[in-house]
Amino acid sequence: MRTVIWLVLLFVVAVVAALTLGDNDGVASFYWGHWRLDMSLNFFVLAALGTGFVVVSAVQAINALVGLPERAREWRALRLERAAQAALREALTEYFGGRYTRAHKAAQRALAIRDDAGGITAEREFQVLAHLLAAGSLHRLQDRGRRDDMLRRVLQPGQRPATPADEGARLLAAEWALDDRDAERAQALLSELPPGVARRTQAMRLKLQAARMARQPIEALHTARLLANHQAFSAVAAQGLLRSLAFEVLDDAHDIDQLRRSWQQFDQADQRDPFVAGRAARRAAALGHAGEACLWLRPLWDRLNEIGRDGRAEVALALIEAVEGVGADWLPRVEAAQRDHPTESALQCAAGAVLFQRQLWGKARRPLEQAARDATLDARTRRRAWRTLAALAREENDEPRAIDCEHAAAEIE
């Protein structure tokens, strides 16, 4: 097809030349001193075109001859570039294949080729990637000394990363610091990341691990909440993780002021969690502030129908621990819950404890007996119910019954 096109073009040129030059009777005359040269205009045009073609070809030939050294240098640089890229790809292949010694050697070879190639402009990304592959291989080989030496060639402390390769270097370095159980270094590396990079899922995962390792549960809780909002965990895993972190925060409180600060730092979602609120109420009651524990439990008690059976049981058991702080305003709430959930022994036990606390002994006996005889309740709650029944019997001057209740409590394992 190409040959046909060239033939058609050749015929077109021939026709145009015949039509243009065939009837041209012009003459071109040149004078030099006493000399005169006459030639046809057609010959002059063809000679001019030929001369121009010869001059252009000669100039191109001279330029090609003069540029031979530069082209040779570019060719050698291209060969070295391809060799360096091939070594880097080999390092990646060996690294992902688990052959870390070979990966380290290939990465070193890529760096050596780049260093020896004087004609190649050093690229920051290539240098960082090669150093990271070498450092990653040394990390897998537990050679921390040489790994840190490689990292020092890439990381510039105190300077914000300028390229994605620099960001990746800090993320990897933070991950390796966590593997070394060095939470402080990991947090320092993560703090150097730009805000946009620090909000990425991987960066927040590393931040969560560092906070937990450094025993900073409140920071870990906030980070885990962000990860849960980004759907980095399944719903069940996120809920379990957030609860465990909240429990750590509450258990680390050694006085009521610290406990209050921790509670105020919780998100509303954590404060509405019946298990977290129950743990906080128990902790407050243990520190001698049962009234504040009841204050934290009241919003959950007002919406018992929304938190599920397990949540109701947790809130009820926490209220039993904080029953000393129950006021008269709790009586209608407790009686309403007792009527709405007659088969849930934990709520019945909490109602009985509150009624006993308010000296309504006639109303307290039946829910306490129901809870004490329910084998599904934990042993501590059942023992407490039997002992409350013993105290109720003594208030009614029924010592034999009080002794029987004490024996029933003692027999629970």
LINTA-V524975 format. One record per residue. RES is the residue in one letter. SS is DSSP state (H for helix, E for strand, L for the rest). PSI is psi in whole degrees, -180 to 180 (* if undefined). Layout:
res=RES ss=SS psi=PSI
res=RES ss=SS psi=PSI
//
This chain:
res=M ss=L psi=-42
res=R ss=H psi=-39
res=T ss=H psi=-40
res=V ss=H psi=-42
res=I ss=H psi=-43
res=W ss=H psi=-40
res=L ss=H psi=-42
res=V ss=H psi=-43
res=L ss=H psi=-39
res=L ss=H psi=-42
res=F ss=H psi=-38
res=V ss=H psi=-45
res=V ss=H psi=-42
res=A ss=H psi=-42
res=V ss=H psi=-45
res=V ss=H psi=-42
res=A ss=H psi=-41
res=A ss=H psi=-42
res=L ss=H psi=-35
res=T ss=H psi=-46
res=L ss=H psi=-17
res=G ss=L psi=-37
res=D ss=L psi=17
res=N ss=L psi=110
res=D ss=L psi=15
res=G ss=L psi=157
res=V ss=E psi=139
res=A ss=E psi=125
res=S ss=E psi=140
res=F ss=E psi=132
res=Y ss=E psi=135
res=W ss=E psi=103
res=G ss=L psi=-123
res=H ss=L psi=9
res=W ss=E psi=147
res=R ss=E psi=134
res=L ss=E psi=122
res=D ss=E psi=136
res=M ss=E psi=157
res=S ss=E psi=152
res=L ss=H psi=-35
res=N ss=H psi=-46
res=F ss=H psi=-40
res=F ss=H psi=-43
res=V ss=H psi=-46
res=L ss=H psi=-39
res=A ss=H psi=-39
res=A ss=H psi=-43
res=L ss=H psi=-43
res=G ss=H psi=-42
res=T ss=H psi=-43
res=G ss=H psi=-41
res=F ss=H psi=-42
res=V ss=H psi=-42
res=V ss=H psi=-45
res=V ss=H psi=-43
res=S ss=H psi=-40
res=A ss=H psi=-42
res=V ss=H psi=-44
res=Q ss=H psi=-39
res=A ss=H psi=-41
res=I ss=H psi=-43
res=N ss=H psi=-41
res=A ss=H psi=-39
res=L ss=H psi=-44
res=V ss=H psi=-34
res=G ss=L psi=4
res=L ss=H psi=-44
res=P ss=H psi=-41
res=E ss=H psi=-43
res=R ss=H psi=-36
res=A ss=H psi=-42
res=R ss=H psi=-42
res=E ss=H psi=-39
res=W ss=H psi=-44
res=R ss=H psi=-40
res=A ss=H psi=-39
res=L ss=H psi=-40
res=R ss=H psi=-45
res=L ss=H psi=-38
res=E ss=H psi=-45
res=R ss=H psi=-38
res=A ss=H psi=-41
res=A ss=H psi=-43
res=Q ss=H psi=-39
res=A ss=H psi=-40
res=A ss=H psi=-38
res=L ss=H psi=-42
res=R ss=H psi=-38
res=E ss=H psi=-40
res=A ss=H psi=-42
res=L ss=H psi=-45
res=T ss=H psi=-46
res=E ss=H psi=-36
res=Y ss=H psi=-47
res=F ss=H psi=-22
res=G ss=L psi=-2
res=G ss=L psi=7
res=R ss=L psi=83
res=Y ss=H psi=-33
res=T ss=H psi=-45
res=R ss=H psi=-39
res=A ss=H psi=-41
res=H ss=H psi=-43
res=K ss=H psi=-40
res=A ss=H psi=-40
res=A ss=H psi=-40
res=Q ss=H psi=-38
res=R ss=H psi=-39
res=A ss=H psi=-42
res=L ss=H psi=-40
res=A ss=H psi=-40
res=I ss=H psi=-43
res=R ss=H psi=-39
res=D ss=H psi=-35
res=D ss=H psi=-20
res=A ss=L psi=93
res=G ss=L psi=-24
res=G ss=L psi=-6
res=I ss=L psi=128
res=T ss=L psi=128
res=A ss=L psi=126
res=E ss=L psi=131
res=R ss=H psi=-43
res=E ss=H psi=-42
res=F ss=H psi=-45
res=Q ss=H psi=-45
res=V ss=H psi=-45
res=L ss=H psi=-44
res=A ss=H psi=-44
res=H ss=H psi=-39
res=L ss=H psi=-39
res=L ss=H psi=-43
res=A ss=H psi=-44
res=A ss=H psi=-40
res=G ss=H psi=-39
res=S ss=H psi=-42
res=L ss=H psi=-34
res=H ss=H psi=-43
res=R ss=H psi=-28
res=L ss=L psi=5
res=Q ss=L psi=28
res=D ss=L psi=79
res=R ss=H psi=-31
res=G ss=H psi=-54
res=R ss=H psi=-31
res=R ss=H psi=-47
res=D ss=H psi=-33
res=D ss=H psi=-40
res=M ss=H psi=-42
res=L ss=H psi=-36
res=R ss=H psi=-26
res=R ss=H psi=-18
res=V ss=H psi=-48
res=L ss=L psi=140
res=Q ss=L psi=99
res=P ss=L psi=138
res=G ss=L psi=-7
res=Q ss=L psi=132
res=R ss=L psi=140
res=P ss=L psi=137
res=A ss=L psi=-19
res=T ss=L psi=161
res=P ss=H psi=-32
res=A ss=H psi=-40
res=D ss=H psi=-39
res=E ss=H psi=-44
res=G ss=H psi=-35
res=A ss=H psi=-42
res=R ss=H psi=-38
res=L ss=H psi=-43
res=L ss=H psi=-42
res=A ss=H psi=-38
res=A ss=H psi=-40
res=E ss=H psi=-41
res=W ss=H psi=-35
res=A ss=H psi=-37
res=L ss=H psi=-37
res=D ss=H psi=-31
res=D ss=L psi=4
res=R ss=L psi=34
res=D ss=L psi=81
res=A ss=H psi=-35
res=E ss=H psi=-44
res=R ss=H psi=-39
res=A ss=H psi=-44
res=Q ss=H psi=-36
res=A ss=H psi=-42
res=L ss=H psi=-41
res=L ss=H psi=-30
res=S ss=H psi=-19
res=E ss=L psi=-7
res=L ss=L psi=146
res=P ss=L psi=157
res=P ss=H psi=-40
res=G ss=H psi=-39
res=V ss=H psi=-37
res=A ss=H psi=-20
res=R ss=L psi=-1
res=R ss=L psi=154
res=T ss=H psi=-44
res=Q ss=H psi=-42
res=A ss=H psi=-41
res=M ss=H psi=-34
res=R ss=H psi=-45
res=L ss=H psi=-39
res=K ss=H psi=-39
res=L ss=H psi=-46
res=Q ss=H psi=-41
res=A ss=H psi=-41
res=A ss=H psi=-40
res=R ss=H psi=-39
res=M ss=H psi=-35
res=A ss=L psi=5
res=R ss=L psi=54
res=Q ss=L psi=74
res=P ss=H psi=-33
res=I ss=H psi=-40
res=E ss=H psi=-41
res=A ss=H psi=-37
res=L ss=H psi=-44
res=H ss=H psi=-41
res=T ss=H psi=-41
res=A ss=H psi=-35
res=R ss=H psi=-42
res=L ss=H psi=-42
res=L ss=H psi=-39
res=A ss=H psi=-39
res=N ss=H psi=-30
res=H ss=L psi=7
res=Q ss=L psi=40
res=A ss=L psi=-18
res=F ss=L psi=163
res=S ss=L psi=163
res=A ss=H psi=-42
res=V ss=H psi=-45
res=A ss=H psi=-41
res=A ss=H psi=-43
res=Q ss=H psi=-44
res=G ss=H psi=-41
res=L ss=H psi=-45
res=L ss=H psi=-39
res=R ss=H psi=-43
res=S ss=H psi=-38
res=L ss=H psi=-40
res=A ss=H psi=-39
res=F ss=H psi=-40
res=E ss=H psi=-41
res=V ss=H psi=-45
res=L ss=H psi=-40
res=D ss=H psi=-23
res=D ss=L psi=-9
res=A ss=L psi=125
res=H ss=L psi=-7
res=D ss=L psi=170
res=I ss=H psi=-34
res=D ss=H psi=-43
res=Q ss=H psi=-37
res=L ss=H psi=-40
res=R ss=H psi=-45
res=R ss=H psi=-41
res=S ss=H psi=-43
res=W ss=H psi=-40
res=Q ss=H psi=-26
res=Q ss=H psi=-12
res=F ss=L psi=148
res=D ss=L psi=163
res=Q ss=H psi=-33
res=A ss=H psi=-38
res=D ss=H psi=-40
res=Q ss=H psi=-25
res=R ss=L psi=-6
res=D ss=L psi=121
res=P ss=H psi=-32
res=F ss=H psi=-39
res=V ss=H psi=-46
res=A ss=H psi=-39
res=G ss=H psi=-41
res=R ss=H psi=-42
res=A ss=H psi=-41
res=A ss=H psi=-42
res=R ss=H psi=-42
res=R ss=H psi=-41
res=A ss=H psi=-41
res=A ss=H psi=-39
res=A ss=H psi=-29
res=L ss=L psi=6
res=G ss=L psi=21
res=H ss=L psi=67
res=A ss=H psi=-32
res=G ss=H psi=-42
res=E ss=H psi=-35
res=A ss=H psi=-43
res=C ss=H psi=-35
res=L ss=H psi=-38
res=W ss=H psi=-28
res=L ss=H psi=-21
res=R ss=H psi=-45
res=P ss=H psi=-34
res=L ss=H psi=-38
res=W ss=H psi=-31
res=D ss=L psi=-11
res=R ss=L psi=49
res=L ss=H psi=-32
res=N ss=H psi=-15
res=E ss=H psi=-12
res=I ss=L psi=3
res=G ss=H psi=165
res=R ss=H psi=-45
res=D ss=H psi=-40
res=G ss=H psi=-40
res=R ss=H psi=-41
res=A ss=H psi=-40
res=E ss=H psi=-44
res=V ss=H psi=-41
res=A ss=H psi=-44
res=L ss=H psi=-36
res=A ss=H psi=-37
res=L ss=H psi=-34
res=I ss=H psi=-42
res=E ss=H psi=-31
res=A ss=L psi=23
res=V ss=H psi=-22
res=E ss=H psi=-23
res=G ss=H psi=7
res=V ss=L psi=133
res=G ss=L psi=180
res=A ss=L psi=-25
res=D ss=L psi=-12
res=W ss=H psi=-20
res=L ss=H psi=-50
res=P ss=H psi=-34
res=R ss=H psi=-45
res=V ss=H psi=-43
res=E ss=H psi=-36
res=A ss=H psi=-42
res=A ss=H psi=-36
res=Q ss=H psi=-37
res=R ss=H psi=-39
res=D ss=H psi=-28
res=H ss=L psi=70
res=P ss=L psi=-20
res=T ss=L psi=-3
res=E ss=L psi=108
res=S ss=H psi=-32
res=A ss=H psi=-43
res=L ss=H psi=-37
res=Q ss=H psi=-38
res=C ss=H psi=-43
res=A ss=H psi=-41
res=A ss=H psi=-43
res=G ss=H psi=-41
res=A ss=H psi=-41
res=V ss=H psi=-43
res=L ss=H psi=-39
res=F ss=H psi=-40
res=Q ss=H psi=-36
res=R ss=L psi=12
res=Q ss=L psi=31
res=L ss=L psi=72
res=W ss=H psi=-33
res=G ss=H psi=-39
res=K ss=H psi=-21
res=A ss=H psi=-25
res=R ss=H psi=-51
res=R ss=H psi=-50
res=P ss=H psi=-33
res=L ss=H psi=-40
res=E ss=H psi=-39
res=Q ss=H psi=-44
res=A ss=H psi=-39
res=A ss=H psi=-31
res=R ss=L psi=-2
res=D ss=L psi=110
res=A ss=L psi=-13
res=T ss=L psi=-18
res=L ss=L psi=155
res=D ss=L psi=157
res=A ss=H psi=-38
res=R ss=H psi=-42
res=T ss=H psi=-41
res=R ss=H psi=-42
res=R ss=H psi=-41
res=R ss=H psi=-39
res=A ss=H psi=-43
res=W ss=H psi=-39
res=R ss=H psi=-34
res=T ss=H psi=-38
res=L ss=H psi=-36
res=A ss=H psi=-43
res=A ss=H psi=-36
res=L ss=H psi=-40
res=A ss=H psi=-38
res=R ss=H psi=-34
res=E ss=H psi=-29
res=E ss=L psi=12
res=N ss=L psi=37
res=D ss=L psi=78
res=E ss=H psi=-41
res=P ss=H psi=-42
res=R ss=H psi=-37
res=A ss=H psi=-40
res=I ss=H psi=-42
res=D ss=H psi=-40
res=C ss=H psi=-38
res=E ss=H psi=-41
res=H ss=H psi=-41
res=A ss=H psi=-38
res=A ss=H psi=-39
res=A ss=H psi=-28
res=E ss=L psi=-11
res=I ss=L psi=127
res=E ss=L psi=*
//
